[in-house]
Amino acid sequence: MSDALQEKLAAAFGLRAPDLERQVRKVGRLLPRRQRRNAARIIEAEKLTAHPKLFRQVDQAGIEGAYRDLAGWLDGVNASEARVTRLLNWLAGMVLSLIVIGVLVGLVIAWRDLV
């Protein structure tokens, strides 16, 4: 289950890591909160399944639902579109910063009567 999720995360975001926990940590806030919660449930279940007595505490139906939800969301992610969106958001932030700096410089020049 986690191997399939690791492959889907690598395909969607281009991030590779030795285990699912590190990969989800690297992806960070690129995953919506609900999907991060689903991933955390799956990671916790993996830890519990390593111990025979704790394995009984795992909610199999809940884990399957979390897996289906996360895998379905990852199938809908377009990697190239996500990269372009991040680049455009970064550029928009830079343009906005430059506009604000330009307005402030113009106000200082006008305030000091340098025009």
N, C-alpha and C positions, 0 to 999 in steps of 0.2 A: 504494500500500500504506500509506504513512504517513498519507495524507489520510483514509483509511478509519479508521485507528486514532485519529487526532486527533478525528474525529467521535464515535467510540465513547467515548473518554475524556471528551469534553465532555458527552456524554449521561449517562455514568455518574457523573461527579463535578462537573459544572457548571463546569469550568475551561477557559478558552480561552487559547491562546498562539499565537504566530506559527509555531512549528515543534514537531515531536514531542519533541525533546530538552528544550525548556523546559517543555512540558506535563508530561512525565514527572517532571521535577525538581519542579514544583509539586505534583503528586500525592504524591510522596515515599513515605512509609511506608504510605500507604493501599493501595498495591499490595503483594501478597505478594512475597517475595524472588525466587521463581522468575519471576514476571511482570516484575519490574524487570530481571532478567537477560535475559529475552526481549526486552524493549524496548531494552535496551542493545545487544544483538546486531543488532537491526533498525536502530538509529541508526548504529552503526558500519558496517553494510553500505551504508547510504545515503551515508555519507561516502566509502567506497571506490568506489562506482559512479560517482562524479563523475570519476574518473580512469580512462582506458581500460586502462592496464596493471594497475592495482590491481584492476580489476573482475574479473579472472581469479581473484583470491584469495578471492572471495566464495563461500561454500558455499550455493548456491541452495536445496538441499533443507533444510539446517539453518535457513535464514532463513524458508522457507515453513512449516516446522514451528513455529518460534517465533511466526510471525504467526498461525497457526491456533490455537495454544495461548493466546496473549494475547487474540485476538479472541473465542475461545470463553469465556474467563473474563470478559471485559468484557460479553459478551451476558448472562451470568448475574447481573450486578450490578444490584440494584434501587436506584435513586438515592434514592428517598424512604426506603426502609428503612435505607440506609446513613446518611442524615442523622439519622434518629430514633435509631439505635444510637449514633452519636457524641454526640448530645445526652444520651441516657440515661446513657452512660458518664461524661460530664462531671458530670452531676447526682449520680451515685453517688459520684464522687470528692469532690464538695463536701460531701455529707451525711456521708461518712466523716470528712472533715477536721473538720467541726463536732462530730461525736461525740467525736473524740479531744480536741479543744480543751475541750469540756464536761467530759470525764472529768478532764483535767489541772487545770482550774479547780477542780473538786470536790475533787481530791486536795490541792491547795494550800490550799483553805479548811479542809479537815479537818486537815491537817498543822499549820496555824497556830492551830488551835482557835478559829476564827471562827464556828463553828456553834453 
